[in-house]
Each structure stands twice: as C-alpha cells, then as structure tokens.
Amino acid sequence: MKYVIIFFALFALNTTVNAQTKTKKQTTHQMKHAKEDCVMMKDGSMMMMKNGKMMEMENDVTMKNGTVCMKDGTCKMKNGKTMMMKNGDKCYMDGRMSKMGKMKM
C-alpha cells in the first residue's frame, strides 16, 4: 500500500513539473513573435508585421530607439539621418535595419 501512495505522489509531482515547463515554452514562443515584429517595404508599399500577421501600414511608426518609419518608406533616425527604404528592407521595432531574404506571403 505504501508503494501505491508513493507512486501516485511521484506521478502528481511529475505532472506539476511538466505543466510548468510548457508555460516557459509558450513564453519563449511569444518572445520570438515579438522579436519578428517589424515594418518592411514589400512590392513598393510599406507593410507591418505584428504578431506574425502582415498588414499594410496605416500610420507612421516610432521605434524604441526613436527612429520613425513613415507610410511612404522614409525612415528618420534619431540622429537626424533620413533614408528611403527599398524593396526588401525592414526595420525591427527596436530600430535595427536589415534586408529580407526570400519574401514570404
């Protein structure tokens, strides 16, 4: 009888540990999507990627570092430098700029 009680206690403890691990994985998954949030120039129009969904940019967007990306593709950096985004350019919400690889729809 003691062994049955110990078995069930260990089973319950193991289930609790697994439940906590899944919560951590979901948090990491959410952080990955937040990291991918950006604005990009695609086929001549500015698009916004938010929570994994792409939509056309409706308003100017200010990034965390002070960079402002406008609907026409102009980006004004905090230091005053202005650049025009070209097809395939993207700006993450933290203000980093990069080129896209293959464009996905």
LUMPANU-877389 format. One record per residue (C-alpha): residue in one letter; z, x, y. Coordinates in steps of 0.1 Angstrom, whole numbers, padded with zeros to 4 digits. Layout:
N
@resn: A w: Z u: X v: Y
...
This chain:
105
@resn: M w: 0000 u: 0000 v: 0000
@resn: K w: 0008 u: 0029 v: 0024
@resn: Y w: -0027 u: 0043 v: 0018
@resn: V w: -0043 u: 0010 v: 0028
@resn: I w: -0024 u: 0008 v: 0060
@resn: I w: -0032 u: 0044 v: 0069
@resn: F w: -0069 u: 0038 v: 0061
@resn: F w: -0070 u: 0008 v: 0084
@resn: A w: -0052 u: 0027 v: 0111
@resn: L w: -0077 u: 0056 v: 0109
@resn: F w: -0106 u: 0032 v: 0109
@resn: A w: -0093 u: 0015 v: 0140
@resn: L w: -0088 u: 0048 v: 0158
@resn: N w: -0123 u: 0060 v: 0148
@resn: T w: -0138 u: 0028 v: 0162
@resn: T w: -0120 u: 0032 v: 0195
@resn: V w: -0133 u: 0068 v: 0199
@resn: N w: -0169 u: 0057 v: 0192
@resn: A w: -0166 u: 0029 v: 0218
@resn: Q w: -0155 u: 0054 v: 0245
@resn: T w: -0184 u: 0078 v: 0236
@resn: K w: -0210 u: 0051 v: 0241
@resn: T w: -0197 u: 0044 v: 0276
@resn: K w: -0202 u: 0080 v: 0285
@resn: K w: -0238 u: 0080 v: 0273
@resn: Q w: -0246 u: 0049 v: 0294
@resn: T w: -0232 u: 0066 v: 0325
@resn: T w: -0254 u: 0097 v: 0318
@resn: H w: -0284 u: 0073 v: 0314
@resn: Q w: -0276 u: 0056 v: 0347
@resn: M w: -0274 u: 0090 v: 0364
@resn: K w: -0308 u: 0100 v: 0351
@resn: H w: -0324 u: 0069 v: 0367
@resn: A w: -0306 u: 0076 v: 0400
@resn: K w: -0320 u: 0112 v: 0399
@resn: E w: -0355 u: 0098 v: 0394
@resn: D w: -0353 u: 0075 v: 0425
@resn: C w: -0379 u: 0087 v: 0450
@resn: V w: -0408 u: 0079 v: 0473
@resn: M w: -0443 u: 0091 v: 0465
@resn: M w: -0479 u: 0090 v: 0476
@resn: K w: -0500 u: 0073 v: 0450
@resn: D w: -0537 u: 0063 v: 0455
@resn: G w: -0533 u: 0066 v: 0492
@resn: S w: -0503 u: 0043 v: 0496
@resn: M w: -0465 u: 0051 v: 0497
@resn: M w: -0446 u: 0038 v: 0466
@resn: M w: -0409 u: 0037 v: 0459
@resn: M w: -0394 u: 0044 v: 0425
@resn: K w: -0360 u: 0027 v: 0423
@resn: N w: -0340 u: 0022 v: 0390
@resn: G w: -0371 u: 0030 v: 0370
@resn: K w: -0393 u: 0004 v: 0388
@resn: M w: -0422 u: 0013 v: 0411
@resn: M w: -0429 u: -0009 v: 0441
@resn: E w: -0447 u: -0005 v: 0474
@resn: M w: -0427 u: 0009 v: 0502
@resn: E w: -0418 u: -0018 v: 0527
@resn: N w: -0397 u: 0002 v: 0553
@resn: D w: -0391 u: 0038 v: 0563
@resn: V w: -0366 u: 0055 v: 0541
@resn: T w: -0340 u: 0081 v: 0552
@resn: M w: -0330 u: 0106 v: 0525
@resn: K w: -0295 u: 0121 v: 0520
@resn: N w: -0304 u: 0153 v: 0538
@resn: G w: -0317 u: 0135 v: 0569
@resn: T w: -0355 u: 0136 v: 0560
@resn: V w: -0372 u: 0103 v: 0570
@resn: C w: -0403 u: 0092 v: 0550
@resn: M w: -0424 u: 0066 v: 0566
@resn: K w: -0448 u: 0040 v: 0552
@resn: D w: -0479 u: 0059 v: 0564
@resn: G w: -0468 u: 0090 v: 0543
@resn: T w: -0454 u: 0110 v: 0572
@resn: C w: -0421 u: 0128 v: 0565
@resn: K w: -0400 u: 0142 v: 0593
@resn: M w: -0375 u: 0168 v: 0581
@resn: K w: -0340 u: 0171 v: 0597
@resn: N w: -0351 u: 0204 v: 0613
@resn: G w: -0380 u: 0186 v: 0632
@resn: K w: -0408 u: 0197 v: 0609
@resn: T w: -0433 u: 0170 v: 0601
@resn: M w: -0456 u: 0168 v: 0571
@resn: M w: -0481 u: 0143 v: 0557
@resn: M w: -0477 u: 0136 v: 0520
@resn: K w: -0508 u: 0139 v: 0499
@resn: N w: -0516 u: 0120 v: 0467
@resn: G w: -0492 u: 0132 v: 0441
@resn: D w: -0464 u: 0144 v: 0464
@resn: K w: -0430 u: 0129 v: 0460
@resn: C w: -0397 u: 0131 v: 0478
@resn: Y w: -0364 u: 0125 v: 0460
@resn: M w: -0335 u: 0106 v: 0476
@resn: D w: -0317 u: 0139 v: 0482
@resn: G w: -0346 u: 0152 v: 0502
@resn: R w: -0362 u: 0176 v: 0478
@resn: M w: -0400 u: 0175 v: 0478
@resn: S w: -0422 u: 0181 v: 0447
@resn: K w: -0456 u: 0175 v: 0432
@resn: M w: -0460 u: 0149 v: 0404
@resn: G w: -0476 u: 0159 v: 0371
@resn: K w: -0496 u: 0131 v: 0354
@resn: M w: -0490 u: 0098 v: 0373
@resn: K w: -0477 u: 0070 v: 0351
@resn: M w: -0480 u: 0033 v: 0359
